[in-house]
C-alpha cells in the first residue's frame, strides 16, 4: 500500500503536530525546517511520528499543527 502524501497517514487524517529540525545560529534566530509530522494515538497516551529526514545536529521540536 503506497501513501501518496507523506504528510498524512494511510487513514487520511491530518497530523495533530508538526516536527521541525531547529538549527541554532549564533547571534540570530534559529533556522527551522519542517521534517515530519505526528498523530495522537487513539487512546490519547502517545504519538505516532513520521520523519522524512533525521537531522545529525541541532534539535527536533514538535509543535501543534496550525492551518
Secondary structure by P-SEA (a helix, b strand, c coil): ccccccccccccccccbbbbbbbbbccccbbbbbcccccccccccbbbbbbccccccbbbbbccccc
